[in-house]
Structures are given as C-alpha cells and as structure tokens.
Amino acid sequence: MTIELRQVTDDNFTEWRRAVRRGFGEHVHPDDIARLRDHRVEIDRLVAAVDSRSERIVGTAGADSYSLTVPGGATVPMAGVAYMTTSVTHRRQGAFSGMMTRLHESARERGDIVSGLWASQAHLYGRFDYGLAVSSYNWTIDPRFGAFAHSPEPVEPAEAGSQVYFVDAEEAAVILPDIYEQMRQQTPGAVDRNAGRWQYGLFDEERVRDGASALFFAVCEEGGEQTGYVTYRMRRKGDSDMGTLQVEEQVSTTDTAHAVLWRFLLNFDLVVKITAENRPADDPLWWILSDPRRLNRKSHDSLWIRLLDVVKLLEAREYNANGRLKIGVVSESQPEVAGTYVLDVEDSQASVKKTTEKPDVIMTPGDLAALYLGGTTPGPLVEAGRIDAVAPGSLARLHGMFATDTAPWCTHYF
Ligand SMILES: CC(C)(COP(=O)(O)OP(=O)(O)OC[C@H]1O[C@@H](n2cnc3c(N)ncnc32)[C@H](O)[C@@H]1OP(=O)(O)O)[C@@H](O)C(=O)NCCC(=O)NCCS
C-alpha cells in the first residue's frame, strides 16, 4: 500500500469533505458540503491523500488564498492552510508531512510569499518552520462590574445608546464588510474576507448555534460614518434567567467605536456573563474598566505563519527605527531560506539582500516568523534560548527596528 497525494476534484469533493470533518470527530450536514464548495474553497488548492489499495481518501489538506496585512499597512499574498487531517487508520505514516510539503510548494508556485494557519494543537507546526505570530485572549466578564474609569471620549450609557443601533441579518450583510475591510487594512495580522467568506461566516441556521440564540447585530455610527459593529448570541432560559451574552465578533475602526460598543455590551440587564473569544492582545478594554480584574483573560495562540520568501516579506513591512542588522536564519528543512539577510532600514523601509558577512543575530525561520508581525518582542526569545544575539547591542537594534505600535490581530478564524 502507498499513500498517493492527489488534487481534489468535484468527483471526490464530498468524500474529501466528509474525511475532513471525520478527522475532527464530526459528521457533516449535506447542505454544508455544498455551502463550503460554493462559498469558501478553491478546489484546485485542495489535496487528498489516497490509499492506493482501497482508493479511499485517508488524508486531507488545502489552502485558501488570503491577503495578510503587515506592519505599516501593506498586504502580502498568503496561503491560508486548513483542512489538515489524517485518518486514524493511517496516522504516523507521513501523510500530513507530505501534504504540508505539497501545499508549500504549490503556494510558492502561485506567488504566495507567506503561509498561515490556526493550529488544533500548538506543537504541530513548529516542525514545518511556522512561528506563533499572533496571540489573543478569550475573555469573560460579569457586566455588573463593567463600570468605565476612562474612555477616549465620555461614554455615558445614555450617550453610548444613541450611537448604537440594531440591524437585521440582511442589513448586517451589507454594512459589516465595509467596516471589517477598513479595520483589516489598518491591522497587522488581519486577513481579507471576500463575499463568499462573509456568506459562509454569517450562515446562522439552528445547527450552527450550539443551543444559543440566532445572531444579533449592532452597529456604531459616529458623525454619519459606521465605525464599528458587534455580533453576538444570547444563552438564556426563559425571561427571568440571568444568562450569558456570547460576543461572536467585535470590530471597530476608531477608539470611540470600541468604547461605545463595549459600553453597549456591558449595559445589558439579565446577563451575568459576557464571553468574547479571540480578542486582541492589546485591546484597551483592560485599561478602560475601573475594575480590570473583573475582565478574565486567557491567552491562546491564534495565527501561525511560515515565511516563504524572506526577502520580499522583510521588504514589505515597515520598521520602527533606521539602521542595519544582519539576521542569520538557520534551517535544515528549507535550504532556500537559510542564510544571512542584511536589512538596511531608512525611513521605515528596508532594503534586504543576502550576504556572506557574519550575522548579528541568529534564529530559525519560525522565530523570525514569530517576530515578523510584532506579536512578540525578541527579548523573551533570547531568554528562551531561541534567538542568539551574537553582536554587541544587536538585541536592542532588533527590538527597536521590529517594534510596532499595535499588536497584530486576526479575528478571522479559518
Ligand atoms: C495531526 C495529524 C494531521 C497528523 O497526521 P499524520 O499523518 O499522522 O502525521 P505525520 O505522519 O506526517 O507526522 C508528522 C510528524 O508530526 C508528528 N505528529 C503528528 N501528529 C502529532 C501529534 N498529534 N502529536 C505529536 N506529534 C505529532 C509525527 O510524530 C511526525 O514527527 P516526525 O516527523 O518527527 O516523525 C493527525 O493526527 C490528525 O488528523 N489529527 C486530528 C486532526 C487535527 O488535529 N488536524 C490538525 C489541524 S490544525
């Protein structure tokens, strides 16, 4: 028996999709197979690992085409890796590794300069040179302790109410994408959402609600401009129950919209718990609340990235300080990426080339990926023994050049 990697076609798409969800312990509703095919996937980017004896699909992989915002606001083409499973019947025979290699090769051929993914387990992708580029927080807060001590402008409950209005699902489908698009252009780590992704994401039939209400949508408006939105569900049993408000997504393009929408969320009666997953690492709510300890935050890894073209990527982002730095990248698995890169930064832009000179700092491609979007400073990576700052003063230079004003955030899960 051998495991062959084949491109998915419309003939085996249903079998492939069933195999993907079986890998995560779920059955698929037939309508959801068509929904995914119509709105989300690019079929020529999907891979099936097939057992040559049984001719059955035993492994699945794929990539979606994204545009990733990098520090400074430029966007770069990214292969969004997803759908990775190997059937329990064929585990640990290299199917996953083979499919990852296939996806990376095809991403390079298509012109993607980075690949990114969300990991089901945090130890799976380091071996493929992915670095943890974006971290975020899952929140819970009791709104009865949601008083504000600060806000960008006075946000009294009554004033907040006058800036926020509810919209229905049809209006939301028109209003939300523009607000999201503005946010993603100014947020490192954010990715684009095309019409299909919106349609897929706003799908809201009973079976996707996990016992909660249908989605509610509220929009913030400032001076005639729509500057933020929140989508949420309620979990309550009967009119007198004290329930949970589950924020699905809260996006804003101004500091005021952020404060106004959180004032709105924290004003609800009959709610004793608000949950919000995947909030930005530097979300200002912590600094707004008069009792920040009430905001429970659990950190988790969100976007992992792999650098496919180091020169293009280093030239795409902006830097915080001028100067020269030689970054040695050590990689056995990617000889084309290994080497020393010299960055000459002037007016926030780097010109980058390979050099035979001695590096100032040495790291793996995964650690450079972790630094790239500004999701971590280099100090902890040096302390962890991951980055070797060999030249005197090189850690301070690396820190100063790669520092960003905002932490990266990827609110789009894929
Ligand atoms: C994770 C998964 C795809 C691995 O598939 P696989 O075909 O067995 O993986 P491979 O045989 O190619 O193994 C590649 C390497 O990863 C390691 N590895 C794979 N899964 C691992 C796991 N769960 N824990 C630790 N190591 C793992 C293997 O030991 C191997 O290491 P090596 O190269 O040092 O020998 C598979 O177990 C699976 O489908 N899990 C459930 C779904 C899932 O979590 N998918 C990932 C979505 S992000």
The ligand as an SDF file (V2000), in Angstrom:
LIG
                    3D

 48 50  0  0  0  0  0  0  0  0999 V2000
   -2.2360   15.9090   13.2780 C   0  0  0  0  0  0  0  0  0  0  0  0
   -2.3860   14.8760   12.1570 C   0  0  0  0  0  0  0  0  0  0  0  0
   -2.8710   15.5900   10.8940 C   0  0  0  0  0  0  0  0  0  0  0  0
   -1.0310   14.2160   11.9270 C   0  0  0  0  0  0  0  0  0  0  0  0
   -1.1170   13.3630   10.8060 O   0  0  0  0  0  0  0  0  0  0  0  0
   -0.0300   12.1860   10.4730 P   0  0  0  0  0  0  0  0  0  0  0  0
   -0.2270   11.8390    9.0420 O   0  0  0  0  0  0  0  0  0  0  0  0
   -0.1420   11.1250   11.4710 O   0  0  0  0  0  0  0  0  0  0  0  0
    1.3380   12.9630   10.6460 O   0  0  0  0  0  0  0  0  0  0  0  0
    2.7600   12.5280   10.0470 P   0  0  0  0  0  0  0  0  0  0  0  0
    2.8590   11.0290    9.9920 O   0  0  0  0  0  0  0  0  0  0  0  0
    3.0160   13.2240    8.7650 O   0  0  0  0  0  0  0  0  0  0  0  0
    3.7010   13.0970   11.1750 O   0  0  0  0  0  0  0  0  0  0  0  0
    4.4880   14.2410   11.0110 C   0  0  0  0  0  0  0  0  0  0  0  0
    5.2510   14.4920   12.2810 C   0  0  0  0  0  0  0  0  0  0  0  0
    4.3620   15.0900   13.2060 O   0  0  0  0  0  0  0  0  0  0  0  0
    4.3430   14.3090   14.4060 C   0  0  0  0  0  0  0  0  0  0  0  0
    2.9860   14.3320   14.8790 N   0  0  0  0  0  0  0  0  0  0  0  0
    1.8840   14.1780   14.1390 C   0  0  0  0  0  0  0  0  0  0  0  0
    0.7900   14.2990   14.9070 N   0  0  0  0  0  0  0  0  0  0  0  0
    1.2170   14.5190   16.1620 C   0  0  0  0  0  0  0  0  0  0  0  0
    0.5620   14.7310   17.3900 C   0  0  0  0  0  0  0  0  0  0  0  0
   -0.7630   14.7300   17.4870 N   0  0  0  0  0  0  0  0  0  0  0  0
    1.3090   14.9390   18.4660 N   0  0  0  0  0  0  0  0  0  0  0  0
    2.6660   14.9560   18.3680 C   0  0  0  0  0  0  0  0  0  0  0  0
    3.3430   14.7660   17.2250 N   0  0  0  0  0  0  0  0  0  0  0  0
    2.6180   14.5670   16.1340 C   0  0  0  0  0  0  0  0  0  0  0  0
    4.7710   12.9390   13.9860 C   0  0  0  0  0  0  0  0  0  0  0  0
    5.3000   12.2110   15.0610 O   0  0  0  0  0  0  0  0  0  0  0  0
    5.8060   13.2500   12.9360 C   0  0  0  0  0  0  0  0  0  0  0  0
    7.0260   13.6200   13.5780 O   0  0  0  0  0  0  0  0  0  0  0  0
    8.4420   13.2740   12.9380 P   0  0  0  0  0  0  0  0  0  0  0  0
    8.4740   13.9910   11.6040 O   0  0  0  0  0  0  0  0  0  0  0  0
    9.4050   13.8270   13.9290 O   0  0  0  0  0  0  0  0  0  0  0  0
    8.4490   11.7930   12.8040 O   0  0  0  0  0  0  0  0  0  0  0  0
   -3.4310   13.7880   12.5350 C   0  0  0  0  0  0  0  0  0  0  0  0
   -3.0380   13.1680   13.7320 O   0  0  0  0  0  0  0  0  0  0  0  0
   -4.8530   14.2920   12.6850 C   0  0  0  0  0  0  0  0  0  0  0  0
   -5.6280   14.2480   11.7440 O   0  0  0  0  0  0  0  0  0  0  0  0
   -5.2420   14.7760   13.9040 N   0  0  0  0  0  0  0  0  0  0  0  0
   -6.6390   15.2360   14.1210 C   0  0  0  0  0  0  0  0  0  0  0  0
   -6.9940   16.4860   13.3180 C   0  0  0  0  0  0  0  0  0  0  0  0
   -6.0190   17.6170   13.5680 C   0  0  0  0  0  0  0  0  0  0  0  0
   -5.7240   17.9790   14.6870 O   0  0  0  0  0  0  0  0  0  0  0  0
   -5.5280   18.2200   12.4740 N   0  0  0  0  0  0  0  0  0  0  0  0
   -4.6500   19.3710   12.5030 C   0  0  0  0  0  0  0  0  0  0  0  0
   -5.4980   20.5560   12.2450 C   0  0  0  0  0  0  0  0  0  0  0  0
   -4.6720   22.0820   12.5440 S   0  0  0  0  0  0  0  0  0  0  0  0
  1  2  1  0
  2  3  1  0
  2  4  1  0
  2 36  1  0
  4  5  1  0
  5  6  1  0
  6  7  2  0
  6  8  1  0
  6  9  1  0
  9 10  1  0
 10 11  2  0
 10 12  1  0
 10 13  1  0
 13 14  1  0
 14 15  1  0
 15 16  1  0
 15 30  1  0
 16 17  1  0
 17 18  1  0
 17 28  1  0
 18 19  1  0
 18 27  1  0
 19 20  2  0
 20 21  1  0
 21 22  1  0
 21 27  2  0
 22 23  1  0
 22 24  2  0
 24 25  1  0
 25 26  2  0
 26 27  1  0
 28 29  1  0
 28 30  1  0
 30 31  1  0
 31 32  1  0
 32 33  2  0
 32 34  1  0
 32 35  1  0
 36 37  1  0
 36 38  1  0
 38 39  2  0
 38 40  1  0
 40 41  1  0
 41 42  1  0
 42 43  1  0
 43 44  2  0
 43 45  1  0
 45 46  1  0
 46 47  1  0
 47 48  1  0
M  END
$$$$
